[in-house]
Amino acid sequence: MADIVVDATSDAGSDDFRRPRQMCAKCLRPTPTGCFCASTPAQPINTRGALVIIRHPHEYKRPLSTSNVMTFCMHRCALVKARAVKDQV
């Protein structure tokens, strides 16, 4: 299981004090509901070829984007930020 990191700090004296969200140190998603580390293989899968995932810039900015799941699951896997394939060719 991945280490847990606390992502936010709050002033304990303020009226709107909320507990900071715990974040997974590996996938950087909130634990336990958003963390997907328990569902990924312990060791990345070896592949004969490389896998390139083209990720739209709008998804790239989203903090809970799921497109990076494959980078935890496979060796030689890369994420490329682009609107279309022709942007990177």
JOHU-V132819 format. One record per residue. N is the residue number from 0. RES is the residue in one letter. SS is DSSP state (A for helix, B for strand, O for the rest). PSI is psi in degrees with one decimal (* if undefined). Layout:
N_RES_SS_PSI + N_RES_SS_PSI
//
This chain:
0_M_O_146.7 + 1_A_O_155.8 + 2_D_O_157.0 + 3_I_B_134.4 + 4_V_B_137.7 + 5_V_B_127.7 + 6_D_O_-22.5 + 7_A_O_158.2 + 8_T_O_146.2 + 9_S_O_155.2 + 10_D_O_116.8 + 11_A_O_-20.5 + 12_G_O_-9.8 + 13_S_O_156.5 + 14_D_O_-29.2 + 15_D_O_33.4 + 16_F_O_128.0 + 17_R_O_148.8 + 18_R_O_137.1 + 19_P_O_148.2 + 20_R_O_138.8 + 21_Q_B_134.7 + 22_M_B_142.0 + 23_C_B_133.2 + 24_A_O_-21.9 + 25_K_O_-54.5 + 26_C_O_-7.6 + 27_L_O_32.8 + 28_R_O_157.6 + 29_P_B_139.3 + 30_T_O_152.4 + 31_P_O_-10.2 + 32_T_O_-32.3 + 33_G_O_-14.4 + 34_C_O_130.7 + 35_F_O_8.1 + 36_C_A_-34.3 + 37_A_A_-20.5 + 38_S_A_-6.6 + 39_T_O_156.7 + 40_P_O_148.9 + 41_A_O_-39.3 + 42_Q_O_137.0 + 43_P_O_145.7 + 44_I_B_131.8 + 45_N_O_138.5 + 46_T_O_155.0 + 47_R_O_-32.3 + 48_G_O_179.0 + 49_A_O_151.1 + 50_L_B_125.5 + 51_V_B_122.8 + 52_I_B_123.0 + 53_I_B_118.5 + 54_R_B_127.8 + 55_H_O_142.8 + 56_P_A_-32.6 + 57_H_A_-37.8 + 58_E_A_-33.6 + 59_Y_A_-33.2 + 60_K_A_-17.0 + 61_R_O_127.7 + 62_P_O_-26.3 + 63_L_O_28.7 + 64_S_O_138.9 + 65_T_O_-0.8 + 66_S_O_-17.8 + 67_N_O_0.0 + 68_V_A_-41.2 + 69_M_A_-30.2 + 70_T_A_-24.1 + 71_F_A_-21.3 + 72_C_A_-24.3 + 73_M_B_142.5 + 74_H_O_157.7 + 75_R_O_50.2 + 76_C_B_130.5 + 77_A_B_145.0 + 78_L_B_132.9 + 79_V_B_130.0 + 80_K_B_115.0 + 81_A_O_156.7 + 82_R_O_-28.9 + 83_A_O_166.4 + 84_V_A_-39.2 + 85_K_A_-20.1 + 86_D_A_-25.9 + 87_Q_O_-5.4 + 88_V_O_*
//
